[in-house]
Amino acid sequence: MKRVLIAAILLGLLSLAVGCGDGVAITSRERQERHRRIMENDWKQLNDDWDSFWLMDRPGRLTWSRVE
């Protein structure tokens, strides 16, 4: 009984030590860079949509810009 209790406690502690994430928070600079990339992609897509609205774009449905 004592071994089972110790094994259960160790298993519980082990499950707490293993997490889903890497445990490293993103820095302010990484957050700003991600925000800049997102805004850049959004503006490119908005420009493509605007050109499509005014029928000034190519006939294909793919974007010229690289979407990450």
N, C-alpha and C positions, 0 to 999 in steps of 0.2 A: 504494500500500500504506500509505503514511504517512497519507494522508487518511482511509482506511478505519479505521485504528487510532484516529486522533483522533476521528472521528465515533462510533466505538463507545464510547470513553471518555466523551465528552460525553453520549451517550445513556444510558450507565450512571449517570453523575452526576445527570442529569436525572431518571431513574427513582427515585433515592434521595431526591431533593428533594421529590417528589410522594408524599404519603402518603394513607392512607385516612381518618384522623381529622382533626379540626380542630387538633390539637396543644395544646389547652388542657385541662388537667386540672381536674376539678371540685373546688371548695373544700369545706372541712369543713362550712360552713353549707349549701351545696347538697346535700351528702350527707345531713345531718341532716333537711333539708326533704323530700327524697325518701323517706327512711325514715319520717318522720312521715305523709306522704301514703299510703304503702303500708300502714302499720299502721292508719290511719283507715279505708281501704277494706276491709281485712281484717276489722276489727271490725264494720263495717256489714254485710258479707256474712255473718259469723258470726251476727250478730243475726237476719238474714233467715232463715238456715238453722235457727236455734233456733226461730223462730216457725213455720217450715214443719213442723218435727218435731212441735211441739205443736198443729199445725193451727190456729194463730191468725193466719194470714196470708190475704191475698187469693188467689183462685183462679188468678191469672195467673202466668206463669213469669218475668216481668221484674222487675228490682229497682227500688225507688223511688229509690235513691241513684245518683248519677252516677259511673260508672266511668271513670277516666281512663286 
